[in-house]
Amino acid sequence: MMTIIVKGTVEMPGYKFRQILEQVHAGCLSVDQALEQMRSKPYEDLGFAKVDHHRFLQKGFPEVIYCPGKTVSQIVKIARQLAKAGAPVLATRAEPAVYDALRDEFPRAEYHREARLVMIRVEESVPLVGNIGVVTAGTADLPVAEEAALTAELMGGRVTRLYDVGVAGLHRLIDNLELLLQARVLVVVAGMEGALPSVVGGLASCPIIAVPTSVGYGAHFGGLASLLTMLNSCAPGVAVVNIDNGFGAGYIAALINRPDDQRGGAT
């Protein structure tokens, strides 16, 4: 996988503020000097967008770019400001033209075509923590599953993938029961009738994030059938995101997976 290193002051905003406070505590920096370094506004107004630089302090991860509805030029400008602040950049639902434009400015940016994600990292390697399982009912669910898995990985989660283990061949799931039992949180992606999250919910003890996909025949109604199945699950511990929302599922999974001492923002 390709990565990009942002030169200069590369700390994410949350890390930067912590470093400043530690320097004040150690007597290496005066209060006035610290205030001057922290004077920057919590967001940057680009006219068409207000880039939220304090999102990292709130969530432990910077603002994410949702590409549909934005011009390529707007996406590049937002990405540029996020990168200048030392933040990793994640652009979701990105078409190849978006990647081409971002790569011109960030030559080592990554494009994950199946998941339609562009990533620009700030470090060569980030230690991954915890245990997130991403499970799919079928191969057709992979684009949504990969969106979830890659999002969770960029947010620092260690992800294990278990694909094509739907209820039509339940032995495939049972053969991998150990993965389900070891995970701290599971993202379960399914189309058709959407039964897999309920089955997994009856086997695993960790929280389960169910993701309905727009995969299925005729009366599947573009994912509505699987969404309703998941919303009506009788298995405890199953929560549901919207149809095809792999990003949302991966984000929530990463927050649940985060170590206790990192919850509530930056560390």
C-alpha positions in Angstrom: 0.0 0.0 0.0 1.2 3.5 -0.7 1.5 6.2 1.9 2.3 9.9 2.1 4.4 11.7 4.7 3.5 15.3 5.3 6.7 17.2 5.9 7.2 19.8 8.7 5.0 19.9 11.8 3.0 16.7 11.3 1.3 16.3 14.6 -2.5 16.0 14.4 -4.2 19.0 16.1 -5.0 17.0 19.2 -1.4 15.7 19.5 -0.1 19.3 18.9 -2.2 20.7 21.7 -1.1 18.0 24.1 2.5 18.7 23.3 2.0 22.4 23.9 0.4 21.7 27.3 3.1 19.3 28.3 5.7 22.0 27.5 3.9 24.5 29.7 3.7 21.9 32.5 7.4 21.3 32.2 8.2 25.0 32.3 9.6 25.0 28.7 6.9 27.3 27.4 5.1 30.3 28.9 1.4 30.6 29.0 1.5 33.5 26.5 3.7 31.5 24.1 1.2 28.6 24.4 -1.7 30.8 23.7 0.0 32.2 20.6 0.6 28.7 19.2 -3.0 27.7 19.9 -4.5 30.9 18.5 -5.7 29.3 15.3 -9.4 29.1 14.8 -11.1 25.7 15.4 -12.2 25.7 11.7 -11.0 27.2 8.5 -13.5 29.0 6.2 -12.9 28.2 2.6 -16.1 29.9 1.4 -17.7 26.7 0.1 -16.7 24.7 3.2 -15.6 25.2 6.8 -12.8 22.7 7.5 -13.2 21.5 11.1 -9.7 21.3 12.5 -11.0 20.5 16.0 -12.8 17.4 14.9 -9.8 15.4 16.0 -10.1 16.8 19.6 -13.8 15.8 19.7 -13.6 12.4 18.0 -10.0 11.3 18.0 -10.0 11.4 14.1 -10.1 14.4 11.7 -13.0 15.4 9.5 -13.7 13.1 6.5 -14.4 14.3 3.0 -17.7 13.0 1.5 -17.0 13.4 -2.3 -20.4 13.2 -4.0 -21.8 16.7 -4.6 -18.4 18.4 -4.4 -16.3 19.4 -7.4 -12.9 17.9 -7.8 -11.3 21.3 -7.1 -13.2 21.6 -3.8 -12.2 18.2 -2.7 -8.5 19.0 -3.4 -8.7 22.3 -1.5 -10.2 20.6 1.6 -7.7 17.8 1.5 -4.9 20.4 1.2 -6.0 22.2 4.4 -6.4 19.0 6.3 -3.0 17.8 5.3 -1.4 21.2 6.2 -2.8 20.7 9.8 -1.0 17.4 9.9 -4.2 15.3 9.7 -4.6 12.1 7.7 -7.1 12.6 4.8 -9.9 10.2 4.1 -12.1 10.9 1.1 -15.1 8.6 0.7 -17.2 7.6 -2.4 -14.3 9.0 -4.5 -14.3 8.4 -8.3 -11.0 7.9 -10.2 -11.0 11.6 -11.3 -10.8 12.6 -7.6 -7.9 10.3 -7.0 -6.1 11.5 -10.1 -6.4 15.1 -8.9 -5.3 14.3 -5.3 -2.4 12.2 -6.6 -1.1 15.2 -8.5 -0.6 17.0 -5.2 0.0 14.0 -3.0 1.9 11.6 -5.3 1.8 8.7 -2.8 -1.9 8.9 -2.0 -3.7 5.6 -2.0 -6.8 4.7 -4.0 -8.9 1.7 -3.0 -11.1 1.3 -6.1 -13.4 -1.4 -4.7 -14.2 0.7 -1.6 -14.0 4.0 -3.5 -11.7 5.5 -0.8 -8.7 7.8 -1.2 -6.3 7.9 1.8 -3.5 10.2 2.5 -1.5 9.1 5.6 0.7 11.2 7.8 3.0 8.4 9.0 4.7 5.4 7.4 3.1 3.1 9.9 0.6 3.5 12.7 0.4 0.8 15.4 -3.0 -1.0 15.1 -4.8 -1.9 18.2 -7.8 -4.1 19.3 -9.7 -6.6 17.2 -12.3 -5.6 14.7 -14.0 -8.3 12.7 -15.6 -7.4 9.3 -17.9 -10.2 8.1 -19.8 -10.4 4.8 -22.6 -12.7 3.7 -21.5 -12.7 0.1 -18.8 -11.6 -2.3 -21.1 -8.9 -3.7 -21.0 -7.2 -0.3 -17.3 -6.6 -0.5 -17.3 -2.9 -1.6 -19.3 -1.9 1.5 -17.3 -4.2 3.7 -14.0 -2.9 2.4 -15.2 0.7 3.0 -15.8 -0.3 6.6 -12.5 -2.2 7.1 -10.3 0.4 5.6 -12.0 3.2 7.5 -11.4 1.3 10.8 -7.8 0.6 9.9 -7.0 4.2 9.1 -8.5 5.1 12.5 -6.0 2.7 14.2 -8.0 -0.5 14.5 -6.6 -4.0 13.8 -9.1 -5.5 11.3 -9.7 -9.2 10.5 -11.8 -9.9 7.4 -14.1 -12.9 7.1 -15.9 -12.8 3.7 -18.6 -14.9 2.0 -19.9 -16.8 5.0 -23.7 -16.1 4.6 -26.6 -18.2 5.9 -26.9 -20.1 2.6 -23.8 -22.1 3.7 -23.8 -21.7 7.5 -20.9 -24.2 8.0 -18.6 -21.6 6.5 -19.4 -19.3 9.4 -19.2 -22.0 12.1 -15.8 -23.0 10.9 -14.6 -19.5 11.8 -16.3 -19.2 15.1 -13.1 -18.4 16.9 -12.8 -15.1 15.0 -16.3 -14.1 16.1 -15.5 -14.9 19.8 -12.2 -13.0 19.9 -13.4 -9.8 18.3 -14.0 -6.7 20.3 -16.6 -5.5 17.8 -18.0 -7.0 14.6 -19.2 -5.3 11.5 -21.6 -7.7 9.7 -22.5 -6.8 6.1 -25.3 -8.5 4.2 -27.7 -8.0 1.4 -30.6 -10.2 0.2 -32.8 -10.9 3.3 -30.1 -9.6 5.7 -30.2 -12.5 8.1 -26.5 -12.8 8.9 -26.2 -10.2 11.7 -28.9 -11.9 13.7 -27.1 -15.3 13.3 -23.8 -13.7 14.4 -25.6 -12.0 17.2 -26.6 -15.3 18.5 -23.0 -16.5 18.5 -20.8 -13.6 19.5 -20.7 -11.7 22.8 -19.3 -8.4 21.5 -21.3 -5.4 19.9 -22.4 -6.0 16.4 -22.8 -3.3 13.8 -25.2 -4.5 11.0 -24.8 -3.1 7.5 -27.5 -3.7 5.0 -26.4 -3.6 1.3 -28.3 -2.9 -1.9 -27.6 -6.4 -3.1 -30.5 -8.6 -4.0 -33.2 -9.5 -6.5 -36.5 -7.9 -7.4 -38.5 -7.2 -4.2 -35.3 -6.5 -2.3 -36.2 -2.8 -2.8 -32.6 -1.6 -3.1 -31.6 -2.8 0.4 -34.8 -1.9 2.2 -35.6 -5.6 2.8 -32.3 -6.3 4.5 -32.5 -3.0 6.5 -35.9 -4.0 7.9 -34.7 -7.5 8.8 -31.7 -6.1 10.7 -33.8 -3.4 12.5 -36.2 -6.2 13.6 -33.4 -8.6 14.8 -34.2 -10.5 18.0 -30.5 -11.0 18.8 -29.3 -8.6 21.5 -26.4 -6.3 20.9 -27.1 -5.6 17.2 -27.1 -2.0 16.0 -27.9 -1.0 12.4 -26.5 1.7 10.1 -28.0 2.9 6.9 -28.0 1.0 3.6 -24.5 0.6 2.1 -23.0 2.8 4.9 -19.7 1.0 5.3 -17.9 4.2 6.3 -20.3 4.8 9.2 -20.0 1.2 10.4 -16.2 1.3 10.3 -16.1 4.6 12.1 -18.3 3.3 14.9 -16.4 0.1 15.1 -13.1 2.0 15.5 -14.6 4.1 18.3 -15.8 1.0 20.2 -12.5 -0.7 19.6 -10.4 2.2 20.9 -8.6 1.5 24.1 -10.2 2.9 27.2 -7.5 5.5 27.8 -8.1 6.9 24.3 -11.8 7.4 24.5 -13.2 10.9 24.5 -10.7 12.5 22.0 -7.0 12.8 21.6 -4.5 11.2 23.9 
